[in-house]
Amino acid sequence: MTPVNAAADSGHPAPLLRQPSFAALWGGQLISILGERLTYLALVGLLAAHTHHFADPGSPLLLSLLANVMLAPVLLFSPLTGAWIDRWNLKRVLILSDLLRSGLVALVPALYVYSHSAVPMYALVFALFTCNVFFLPAKSAITPEIVPPAQLLGANALLAVAGVIATGIGAPLGGWVVDHWGWASALLINAATYLVSVLSLALIAYRPQAHHAAAAEHSWDTYLHEVAEGWHMVRRSTAVGLGLTALAAVWVGGGFLHVAGNQHIQRAASVPGMERVGLLLMVLGMGSGLGTWWVNTRGRALPRPVLLGAGLLVVGAGLVAFAVSSRFAVFAAAAFIIGVAAAPSFVLSETLIQEGTEARQRGRVFSARDFLMRLVFLIGVSLAGVATRAFGTRFALLVCALLVAGAGAVALAWGRRDPELMRCGPP
């Protein structure tokens, strides 16, 4: 498909950030992720206040429940929503999702103050992440339609950099806001960032293609066939499978860190609070930024399976260092190394999936991706909850390191069987 962006259509496309449509998408992504970092820290801060800084025996259960509520909409709806997204105007999906997310985030502090219960928060988080079920696949699907194919890896790298910048700003700022102004203030700031994101996304010059047009005459059987077609693509494409494997390892690691990592940091701190978590997220983001830059420059000369597999092995080593120490300096060094080594799993996985699918199927494939990633995150959260309660945070984090390193070995072995993927440089 030819991108609709005029700058991308020329024989010598302009630098990505000088292409108005991509710049608008990048800006919306930056602002939206900035708000998401505030949301995560604010929600954990809410639970910390609710459980006396996780001193209550039920703290691991509440953290696990928060992760499960975040995951449930994807597990329930993603297998079916992708075919709808493939028929819709992707720009409108992005804008409407952020509008709804702004309103939902703003309701959390109001309902908690009214009820003094975490139950309304869980209900609103469920609705918030239902919006993500539509936003995330649409964002991944629209990128190849507004940039030329030769710039796709660079576009994904820049979108990843937006996440790095947002994490670098939002994580320490969010931790400071939660500790000094309260978690409610952080959520209200996040509600405002979603509205700014809407304004940025509205600037995208996007014309929906024919495959996005909804057809009233489509039957339920036809729709189910479209859903199955997307899942078939996931199964038969080696590039898609490799990308999903690497990404799944990172999501499993995220599940363990959500439960065991948060408690490991708080119990090692002399003064519990969210500032340390925010600083570590900032360092992680800095490492991810360096890794993303390297993948898009010198890393282009290496086979993608090698980048993915070796990166995950290094992530496993970083997790071991994090697990066996109680010193913040070691936590920070491990976070930086993990950020650098995990970057290929985000940038290359996105590109492999986009290149391995047709435009008419991308919504379905990326919805399937979101479903599978949240499923493995749920598995990681559940395993971490059990392991942490039974054996402590250190044991749980060592198990996490073993799982991530194992996935790296699988990625190396699997990728080496495909000569096209082992070819150096971008395809």
C-alpha positions as CSV (number, residue, x, y, z in Angstrom):
1,M,0.0,0.0,0.0
2,T,1.2,3.5,-0.8
3,P,1.2,5.8,2.3
4,V,-1.2,8.6,2.2
5,N,1.2,11.1,3.6
6,A,2.3,13.4,0.8
7,A,5.9,13.7,2.2
8,A,6.1,9.9,2.2
9,D,4.9,9.6,-1.4
10,S,7.8,11.5,-2.9
11,G,10.8,9.8,-4.3
12,H,13.0,11.2,-1.5
13,P,10.8,11.1,1.6
14,A,11.4,13.8,4.2
15,P,12.8,12.9,7.6
16,L,10.1,11.3,9.6
17,L,9.6,14.1,12.1
18,R,9.2,16.6,9.3
19,Q,6.3,14.6,7.8
20,P,3.2,16.2,9.4
21,S,1.2,13.0,9.8
22,F,4.0,11.0,11.5
23,A,5.0,14.0,13.6
24,A,1.4,14.3,14.9
25,L,1.3,10.5,15.6
26,W,4.6,10.7,17.4
27,G,3.5,13.7,19.5
28,G,0.3,12.0,20.4
29,Q,2.2,8.9,21.4
30,L,4.7,10.9,23.5
31,I,2.0,12.7,25.4
32,S,-0.2,9.7,25.8
33,I,2.6,7.5,27.2
34,L,3.6,10.4,29.5
35,G,0.1,10.2,31.0
36,E,0.2,6.4,31.2
37,R,3.4,6.5,33.4
38,L,1.6,8.9,35.7
39,T,-1.4,6.6,35.8
40,Y,0.6,3.5,36.7
41,L,2.5,5.2,39.5
42,A,-0.7,6.9,40.8
43,L,-2.6,3.6,40.9
44,V,0.3,1.9,42.7
45,G,0.5,4.9,45.0
46,L,-3.3,4.6,45.7
47,L,-2.8,0.9,46.7
48,A,0.3,1.8,48.7
49,A,-1.8,4.4,50.7
50,H,-4.6,1.9,51.0
51,T,-2.3,-0.8,52.4
52,H,0.1,1.3,54.6
53,H,2.9,1.1,52.0
54,F,2.2,-2.6,51.3
55,A,2.7,-3.6,54.9
56,D,-0.7,-5.3,55.0
57,P,-0.6,-9.0,54.3
58,G,-3.0,-8.7,51.4
59,S,-0.7,-6.3,49.4
60,P,0.5,-8.9,46.9
61,L,-3.1,-9.9,46.2
62,L,-4.2,-6.3,45.5
63,L,-1.2,-5.7,43.2
64,S,-2.0,-9.0,41.4
65,L,-5.7,-7.9,41.2
66,L,-4.7,-4.6,39.7
67,A,-2.6,-6.3,37.0
68,N,-5.5,-8.8,36.3
69,V,-8.0,-5.9,35.9
70,M,-5.6,-4.2,33.4
71,L,-5.4,-7.5,31.5
72,A,-9.0,-8.7,31.5
73,P,-10.3,-6.4,28.7
74,V,-7.6,-7.5,26.3
75,L,-8.1,-11.2,27.2
76,L,-11.9,-10.8,26.8
77,F,-12.2,-8.6,23.7
78,S,-8.9,-8.5,21.7
79,P,-9.6,-11.9,19.9
80,L,-12.7,-10.3,18.3
81,T,-12.1,-6.6,18.0
82,G,-9.3,-6.8,15.5
83,A,-11.6,-7.5,12.5
84,W,-13.7,-4.5,13.5
85,I,-10.6,-2.2,13.7
86,D,-9.7,-3.4,10.2
87,R,-13.0,-1.9,8.9
88,W,-12.9,1.4,10.8
89,N,-11.2,4.7,10.3
90,L,-8.0,4.2,12.4
91,K,-7.6,7.9,13.1
92,R,-11.0,8.1,14.7
93,V,-10.3,5.0,16.8
94,L,-7.3,6.7,18.2
95,I,-9.0,10.0,19.0
96,L,-12.1,8.4,20.5
97,S,-10.0,6.1,22.7
98,D,-8.0,9.0,24.2
99,L,-11.1,11.0,24.8
100,L,-12.7,8.2,26.8
101,R,-9.5,7.5,28.6
102,S,-9.3,11.1,29.8
103,G,-12.8,11.0,31.3
104,L,-12.2,7.6,33.0
105,V,-8.9,8.6,34.6
106,A,-10.5,11.8,36.0
107,L,-13.2,9.8,37.7
108,V,-10.9,7.6,39.7
109,P,-10.0,10.1,42.5
110,A,-13.6,11.3,42.7
111,L,-15.0,7.8,43.3
112,Y,-12.3,6.7,45.7
113,V,-12.9,9.8,47.9
114,Y,-16.6,9.1,47.8
115,S,-16.4,5.4,48.6
116,H,-13.1,5.0,50.4
117,S,-12.9,1.7,48.6
118,A,-10.6,0.4,45.9
119,V,-13.5,-1.4,44.1
120,P,-14.6,1.6,42.0
121,M,-10.9,2.1,41.0
122,Y,-10.7,-1.4,39.7
123,A,-14.0,-0.9,37.7
124,L,-12.6,2.3,36.1
125,V,-9.3,0.6,35.3
126,F,-11.2,-2.1,33.5
127,A,-12.9,0.4,31.4
128,L,-9.7,2.4,30.8
129,F,-7.9,-0.7,29.5
130,T,-10.9,-1.6,27.3
131,C,-10.1,1.6,25.5
132,N,-6.5,0.3,25.1
133,V,-7.9,-2.7,23.3
134,F,-8.8,-0.4,20.4
135,F,-6.1,2.2,20.7
136,L,-3.0,0.0,20.6
137,P,-3.8,-2.1,17.5
138,A,-5.0,1.0,15.7
139,K,-1.7,2.8,16.5
140,S,0.4,-0.1,15.2
141,A,-1.8,-0.6,12.1
142,I,-1.8,3.1,11.1
143,T,2.0,3.5,11.2
144,P,2.7,1.6,7.9
145,E,0.0,3.6,6.2
146,I,1.5,7.0,6.8
147,V,5.2,6.3,6.3
148,P,7.1,4.7,3.4
149,P,8.2,1.1,3.8
150,A,11.9,2.1,3.8
151,Q,11.3,4.3,6.9
152,L,9.2,1.8,8.8
153,L,12.0,0.6,11.2
154,G,13.0,4.2,11.8
155,A,9.4,5.1,12.5
156,N,9.0,2.3,15.0
157,A,12.3,3.4,16.6
158,L,11.1,7.0,16.9
159,L,7.8,5.8,18.4
160,A,9.8,3.7,20.9
161,V,12.0,6.8,21.6
162,A,8.7,8.7,22.4
163,G,8.1,6.1,25.0
164,V,11.6,6.5,26.4
165,I,11.3,10.3,26.6
166,A,7.9,10.0,28.2
167,T,9.2,7.5,30.7
168,G,12.3,9.6,31.4
169,I,10.1,12.6,32.2
170,G,6.9,10.9,33.5
171,A,8.5,8.3,35.8
172,P,10.5,10.6,38.1
173,L,7.9,13.4,37.8
174,G,5.1,11.0,38.5
175,G,6.9,9.5,41.5
176,W,7.5,13.0,42.9
177,V,3.9,14.1,42.2
178,V,2.5,11.0,43.9
179,D,4.7,11.4,47.0
180,H,4.3,15.2,47.3
181,W,1.0,16.1,45.8
182,G,-0.8,12.8,46.1
183,W,-1.9,10.1,43.7
184,A,-5.1,11.9,42.9
185,S,-3.2,14.9,41.5
186,A,-1.2,12.6,39.3
187,L,-4.4,11.1,37.8
188,L,-5.9,14.6,37.1
189,I,-2.7,15.6,35.3
190,N,-2.9,12.4,33.3
191,A,-6.5,13.2,32.3
192,A,-5.3,16.5,30.8
193,T,-2.4,14.8,28.9
194,Y,-4.9,12.5,27.1
195,L,-6.8,15.6,25.9
196,V,-3.6,17.1,24.6
197,S,-2.9,13.8,22.8
198,V,-6.3,14.1,21.1
199,L,-5.4,17.5,19.7
200,S,-2.1,16.1,18.3
201,L,-3.8,13.0,16.8
202,A,-6.4,15.2,15.1
203,L,-3.6,16.6,12.9
204,I,-2.9,13.3,11.2
205,A,-3.7,13.6,7.5
206,Y,-5.1,10.1,7.0
207,R,-7.5,8.7,4.4
208,P,-9.0,5.3,5.3
209,Q,-8.4,2.7,2.6
210,A,-11.1,0.5,1.2
211,H,-10.4,-2.3,3.5
212,H,-11.3,-0.1,6.5
213,A,-14.9,0.5,5.2
214,A,-17.5,-1.3,7.3
215,A,-19.8,-3.4,5.2
216,A,-23.4,-3.7,6.5
217,E,-24.0,-6.8,4.4
218,H,-21.2,-8.8,6.1
219,S,-22.7,-11.7,8.0
220,W,-21.6,-13.0,11.4
221,D,-20.0,-16.0,9.6
222,T,-18.0,-13.6,7.5
223,Y,-16.8,-11.7,10.5
224,L,-15.7,-14.9,12.3
225,H,-13.9,-15.9,9.2
226,E,-12.0,-12.6,9.3
227,V,-11.1,-13.2,12.9
228,A,-9.8,-16.7,12.1
229,E,-7.8,-15.3,9.2
230,G,-5.9,-13.0,11.5
231,W,-5.0,-15.8,13.9
232,H,-3.9,-18.0,10.9
233,M,-1.4,-15.2,9.9
234,V,0.0,-15.3,13.5
235,R,0.5,-19.0,13.3
236,R,2.1,-19.4,9.8
237,S,4.4,-16.4,9.7
238,T,7.9,-17.0,11.1
239,A,8.6,-13.3,11.3
240,V,5.5,-12.7,13.3
241,G,6.1,-15.7,15.5
242,L,9.7,-14.6,16.3
243,G,8.5,-11.1,17.1
244,L,5.8,-12.3,19.4
245,T,8.2,-14.7,21.2
246,A,10.6,-11.9,22.0
247,L,7.9,-9.6,23.0
248,A,6.2,-12.2,25.2
249,A,9.4,-12.6,27.2
250,V,9.5,-8.9,28.0
251,W,5.8,-9.0,29.1
252,V,6.5,-12.0,31.4
253,G,9.3,-10.0,32.9
254,G,7.0,-7.0,33.4
255,G,4.5,-9.2,35.2
256,F,7.1,-10.4,37.7
257,L,8.5,-6.9,38.2
258,H,5.0,-5.5,38.8
259,V,4.5,-7.9,41.8
260,A,7.9,-8.9,43.0
261,G,9.9,-6.0,41.8
262,N,7.7,-3.3,43.4
263,Q,7.9,-5.1,46.8
264,H,11.6,-5.8,46.4
265,I,12.3,-2.1,45.9
266,Q,10.0,-0.9,48.8
267,R,11.4,-3.4,51.3
268,A,15.0,-2.4,50.4
269,A,14.3,1.3,50.8
270,S,15.0,3.1,54.0
271,V,12.0,5.4,53.4
272,P,9.2,3.7,51.4
273,G,7.6,5.7,48.6
274,M,7.2,6.0,44.8
275,E,10.2,8.2,44.0
276,R,12.6,5.3,43.9
277,V,10.3,3.4,41.5
278,G,10.0,6.5,39.3
279,L,13.8,7.0,39.2
280,L,14.3,3.4,38.3
281,L,11.8,3.7,35.5
282,M,13.6,6.8,34.3
283,V,16.9,4.9,34.2
284,L,15.2,2.0,32.4
285,G,13.9,4.4,29.9
286,M,17.4,5.9,29.4
287,G,18.8,2.5,28.7
288,S,15.9,1.7,26.3
289,G,16.6,4.9,24.5
290,L,20.3,4.0,24.0
291,G,19.3,0.5,22.9
292,T,16.7,1.8,20.4
293,W,19.2,4.2,18.9
294,W,21.8,1.4,18.5
295,V,19.2,-1.0,16.9
296,N,18.3,1.6,14.3
297,T,22.0,2.4,13.5
298,R,24.8,-0.1,14.1
299,G,22.3,-2.8,15.0
300,R,21.0,-2.8,11.4
301,A,24.1,-4.8,10.4
302,L,23.2,-7.8,12.6
303,P,20.6,-10.5,12.0
304,R,17.3,-9.7,13.8
305,P,17.1,-13.1,15.6
306,V,20.6,-12.5,17.0
307,L,19.6,-9.0,18.3
308,L,16.4,-10.4,19.9
309,G,17.9,-13.5,21.4
310,A,21.1,-12.0,22.7
311,G,19.2,-9.1,24.1
312,L,16.9,-11.3,26.1
313,L,19.9,-13.3,27.5
314,V,21.4,-10.0,28.8
315,V,18.0,-9.0,30.2
316,G,18.1,-12.2,32.2
317,A,21.5,-11.4,33.6
318,G,20.3,-7.9,34.6
319,L,17.3,-9.4,36.4
320,V,19.7,-11.7,38.4
321,A,21.7,-8.7,39.5
322,F,18.5,-6.9,40.5
323,A,17.3,-10.0,42.5
324,V,20.4,-10.7,44.6
325,S,21.0,-7.1,45.7
326,S,19.3,-4.6,48.0
327,R,21.4,-1.6,47.0
328,F,19.7,1.2,45.0
329,A,22.9,1.7,42.9
330,V,22.8,-1.9,41.8
331,F,19.0,-1.6,41.0
332,A,19.8,1.5,38.8
333,A,22.7,-0.3,37.0
334,A,20.5,-3.3,36.4
335,A,17.6,-1.2,35.1
336,F,19.9,0.6,32.6
337,I,21.3,-2.7,31.3
338,I,17.8,-4.2,31.1
339,G,16.5,-1.2,29.2
340,V,19.4,-1.4,26.6
341,A,19.0,-5.1,26.1
342,A,15.1,-5.1,25.9
343,A,15.0,-2.4,23.2
344,P,15.2,-4.8,20.3
345,S,12.2,-6.8,21.6
346,F,10.1,-3.7,21.2
347,V,11.4,-2.0,18.1
348,L,12.2,-5.1,16.0
349,S,9.1,-7.1,17.1
350,E,6.8,-4.2,16.0
351,T,8.6,-4.0,12.6
352,L,8.6,-7.8,12.0
353,I,4.9,-8.0,12.6
354,Q,4.1,-5.0,10.4
355,E,6.3,-6.4,7.6
356,G,4.9,-9.9,8.0
357,T,1.2,-8.9,7.5
358,E,-0.9,-7.3,4.9
359,A,-2.6,-3.9,5.5
360,R,-6.1,-5.4,5.5
361,Q,-5.1,-7.8,8.3
362,R,-3.0,-5.6,10.6
363,G,-5.8,-4.8,13.0
364,R,-6.5,-8.4,13.5
365,V,-2.8,-9.4,13.9
366,F,-2.1,-6.6,16.4
367,S,-5.2,-7.4,18.4
368,A,-4.0,-11.0,18.5
369,R,-0.6,-9.7,19.6
370,D,-2.2,-7.7,22.4
371,F,-4.2,-10.7,23.5
372,L,-1.2,-12.9,23.7
373,M,1.0,-10.4,25.4
374,R,-1.6,-9.7,28.1
375,L,-2.1,-13.4,28.5
376,V,1.6,-14.1,29.2
377,F,1.7,-11.0,31.5
378,L,-1.2,-12.5,33.4
379,I,0.7,-15.7,33.7
380,G,3.8,-13.8,34.9
381,V,1.8,-11.9,37.5
382,S,0.1,-15.0,38.8
383,L,3.4,-17.0,39.0
384,A,5.1,-14.0,40.7
385,G,2.3,-13.7,43.2
386,V,2.5,-17.4,44.1
387,A,6.4,-17.4,44.2
388,T,6.6,-14.2,46.2
389,R,4.2,-15.3,48.9
390,A,5.8,-18.7,49.2
391,F,9.5,-18.0,48.8
392,G,10.0,-14.2,48.7
393,T,10.8,-11.5,46.1
394,R,14.4,-12.7,45.4
395,F,13.3,-16.2,44.4
396,A,10.5,-14.8,42.2
397,L,12.9,-12.5,40.4
398,L,15.4,-15.3,39.8
399,V,12.6,-17.4,38.2
400,C,11.8,-14.4,36.0
401,A,15.4,-14.2,34.9
402,L,15.4,-17.9,34.0
403,L,12.2,-17.6,31.9
404,V,13.4,-14.5,30.0
405,A,16.8,-16.0,29.2
406,G,15.1,-19.2,28.1
407,A,13.0,-17.2,25.6
408,G,16.2,-15.6,24.3
409,A,17.7,-19.1,23.6
410,V,14.5,-20.1,21.8
411,A,14.6,-16.9,19.7
412,L,18.2,-17.6,18.6
413,A,17.5,-21.2,17.7
414,W,14.2,-20.5,15.9
415,G,15.6,-17.5,14.0
416,R,18.6,-19.4,12.8
417,R,16.3,-21.8,10.9
418,D,15.1,-19.0,8.6
419,P,17.8,-17.8,6.2
420,E,15.8,-14.7,5.3
421,L,15.6,-13.6,8.9
422,M,19.3,-14.3,9.5
423,R,20.2,-12.1,6.5
424,C,22.1,-9.1,7.9
425,G,20.6,-5.7,7.5
426,P,16.9,-4.8,7.0
427,P,14.9,-6.8,4.5
